[in-house]
Amino acid sequence: MDLKLYERQVLSGKVSNFTRTLPAPDSELAQQALKDPYIFDFITAKRGQKEHDIEEQMVANVTNLLLELGTGFAFMGRQYHLVVGKEDFYIDLLSYNTKLRCYVVIELKNDKFKPEFTGQLSFYVAAVDGELAGEHDNPTIGLLLCKEKNDVVAEYSLRDINAPIGVSEYKLGDVLPEEYLKYLPTPEDLQARI
């Protein structure tokens, strides 16, 4: 209740193309599984933190990650290695959803949403469908987690993409509001004073 799951899962303005790219009832199940924002309060935010650092904390707290993702998620790997056309690619996080019976590719961006992110994720979704998914698996779903997003830009970015992709924000724990940051010394300031 404290994390307002109902609002994030049912009432939020979730951005996806699931209804256009997945058959019913899979599209409805995928939309219900999407949250906005995801709350990763088990990860402590640090100024200048890189995507790699956030991924490491997610994997170190895989139980909490799976609980936040929702029912039916199974962790498959971090920086999951795929070889496509003799080239190496690495998916940030790969999971499988037992209720949806499909792989879920999770791309993490420690940045504001940019339209080009959907192209990369669309490629990963297609590659997982082609390289990993079996004949009894449903189409792979992509989940793009960004530090922030503009819903209108995200919706336009997904309009002509045929891979099922959802875009959500994520929040980390212990984040100080921006107005307080200007009053605190940076790590560099503290190091210089020491």
HUQUIZI-V498306 format. One record per residue. N is the residue number from 0. RES is the residue in one letter. PHI is phi in degrees with one decimal (999 if undefined). OMEGA is omega as a letter, one per 20 degrees, with the letter a starting at -180 (* if undefined). D_FIRST is the distance of its C-alpha to the first C-alpha in Angstrom with 2 decimals. Layout:
n = [N:N]
res = [RES:RES]
phi = [PHI:PHI]
omega = [OMEGA:OMEGA]
d_first = [D_FIRST:D_FIRST]
This chain:
n = [0:1:2:3:4:5:6:7:8:9:10:11:12:13:14:15:16:17:18:19:20:21:22:23:24:25:26:27:28:29:30:31:32:33:34:35:36:37:38:39:40:41:42:43:44:45:46:47:48:49:50:51:52:53:54:55:56:57:58:59:60:61:62:63:64:65:66:67:68:69:70:71:72:73:74:75:76:77:78:79:80:81:82:83:84:85:86:87:88:89:90:91:92:93:94:95:96:97:98:99:100:101:102:103:104:105:106:107:108:109:110:111:112:113:114:115:116:117:118:119:120:121:122:123:124:125:126:127:128:129:130:131:132:133:134:135:136:137:138:139:140:141:142:143:144:145:146:147:148:149:150:151:152:153:154:155:156:157:158:159:160:161:162:163:164:165:166:167:168:169:170:171:172:173:174:175:176:177:178:179:180:181:182:183:184:185:186:187:188:189:190:191:192:193]
res = [M:D:L:K:L:Y:E:R:Q:V:L:S:G:K:V:S:N:F:T:R:T:L:P:A:P:D:S:E:L:A:Q:Q:A:L:K:D:P:Y:I:F:D:F:I:T:A:K:R:G:Q:K:E:H:D:I:E:E:Q:M:V:A:N:V:T:N:L:L:L:E:L:G:T:G:F:A:F:M:G:R:Q:Y:H:L:V:V:G:K:E:D:F:Y:I:D:L:L:S:Y:N:T:K:L:R:C:Y:V:V:I:E:L:K:N:D:K:F:K:P:E:F:T:G:Q:L:S:F:Y:V:A:A:V:D:G:E:L:A:G:E:H:D:N:P:T:I:G:L:L:L:C:K:E:K:N:D:V:V:A:E:Y:S:L:R:D:I:N:A:P:I:G:V:S:E:Y:K:L:G:D:V:L:P:E:E:Y:L:K:Y:L:P:T:P:E:D:L:Q:A:R:I]
phi = [999:-60.0:-89.6:54.3:-56.9:-58.2:-65.0:-74.7:-98.3:-108.0:-94.4:-71.5:-84.2:-71.5:-109.4:-158.5:-117.0:-60.1:-65.2:-89.2:-107.9:-123.0:-73.6:-72.4:-89.1:-59.1:-63.9:-69.1:-64.0:-64.9:-63.7:-67.4:-74.5:-78.3:-122.1:-153.1:-87.1:-84.2:-110.2:-104.0:-72.6:-82.8:-108.3:-85.6:-81.1:-130.5:-60.7:77.5:-65.2:-93.9:-54.7:-56.3:-65.2:-66.8:-57.7:-58.0:-68.1:-62.5:-68.0:-62.8:-117.1:-59.0:-61.7:-64.9:-60.3:-65.4:-63.2:-71.7:-63.3:124.1:-67.1:91.2:-82.9:-121.8:-80.9:-104.5:161.0:-111.6:48.5:-64.0:-82.9:-124.5:-108.3:-127.5:57.3:66.8:-114.4:-92.9:-136.2:-131.6:-84.8:-53.7:-138.7:-120.8:-134.6:-129.1:-105.8:-71.3:-75.4:-83.7:55.1:-152.7:-76.0:-127.9:-91.0:-114.2:-107.9:-108.0:-125.6:-87.2:-158.2:-70.2:-55.2:-127.9:-54.5:-65.9:-60.8:-69.8:-65.0:-62.7:-65.6:-60.3:-61.3:-62.1:-61.6:-62.9:-65.8:-65.7:-58.8:-78.8:-101.8:-115.5:-64.7:-96.4:-66.8:-95.6:-83.5:-76.8:-57.1:-64.6:-111.3:-105.2:-127.3:-102.1:-105.6:-118.1:-61.7:-156.8:-149.0:-102.9:-57.2:-65.2:-63.0:-63.3:-63.0:-63.1:-65.3:-90.9:-53.9:-106.8:-90.5:-90.1:-81.3:-70.4:-135.4:-118.0:-122.4:-136.6:-87.8:-132.3:-125.0:-103.3:-77.2:56.6:-86.3:-81.2:-59.7:-54.2:-64.5:-86.3:-60.6:-68.3:-91.8:-100.7:-72.4:-78.2:-57.4:-66.4:-61.8:-64.1:-64.1:-64.9:-71.9:-75.1]
omega = [a:a:r:a:a:r:a:a:a:a:a:r:a:a:r:r:a:a:r:a:r:r:r:j:a:a:r:r:r:r:r:r:a:r:r:i:r:a:r:a:r:r:r:a:r:r:r:a:a:r:a:a:r:r:a:r:r:a:r:r:a:r:r:r:a:r:r:r:r:a:r:a:r:a:r:r:r:a:a:a:r:r:r:a:r:r:a:r:a:r:a:r:r:r:r:r:a:r:r:a:r:r:r:r:a:r:a:r:r:a:r:a:r:a:a:r:a:r:r:a:r:r:a:r:r:a:r:r:a:a:a:a:r:a:a:r:r:a:r:r:r:r:a:r:a:r:r:a:r:a:a:r:r:r:r:a:a:a:a:r:a:r:r:a:r:r:r:r:r:r:r:r:r:r:r:r:a:a:r:a:a:a:a:r:r:r:r:r:r:r:a:a:r:*]
d_first = [0.00:3.80:5.39:5.05:6.41:7.91:9.63:10.82:12.08:13.39:14.05:15.15:18.89:19.31:22.88:24.76:28.01:26.86:28.18:31.56:31.88:30.43:31.61:29.47:27.35:26.78:26.02:23.26:21.75:22.05:20.47:17.44:17.19:17.26:14.37:15.10:14.57:14.06:12.54:15.03:14.13:16.39:19.24:20.72:22.22:25.89:28.20:30.34:28.38:29.74:28.15:29.89:28.17:24.68:25.74:27.04:23.82:21.95:24.59:24.63:20.94:21.32:18.95:16.02:17.44:17.63:14.09:12.99:15.79:14.70:16.60:20.34:20.89:23.77:24.98:28.61:29.43:29.35:32.24:33.22:36.96:38.46:42.15:43.03:46.68:47.54:45.05:42.08:38.56:35.33:31.90:29.13:26.87:27.73:25.59:26.19:23.86:25.10:23.61:25.15:28.15:28.55:28.52:25.97:27.50:25.17:26.89:25.47:26.91:26.46:27.76:27.31:27.69:31.38:32.94:34.90:31.81:31.63:35.23:34.61:31.57:33.59:36.35:34.11:32.74:36.37:37.53:34.99:35.98:39.61:39.59:36.87:35.68:37.64:38.99:36.20:33.38:31.83:32.12:30.33:27.35:27.01:23.86:24.64:22.16:23.39:22.65:22.82:24.21:26.00:24.96:28.53:30.19:27.93:28.66:32.39:32.35:31.04:33.30:36.27:34.71:35.12:32.78:29.21:27.16:23.74:23.09:19.79:19.08:17.57:16.34:17.37:16.29:18.34:19.78:21.89:22.28:25.66:27.21:27.02:28.49:31.87:32.26:31.72:34.49:34.26:34.80:38.32:38.98:37.98:40.14:43.07:42.87:42.91]
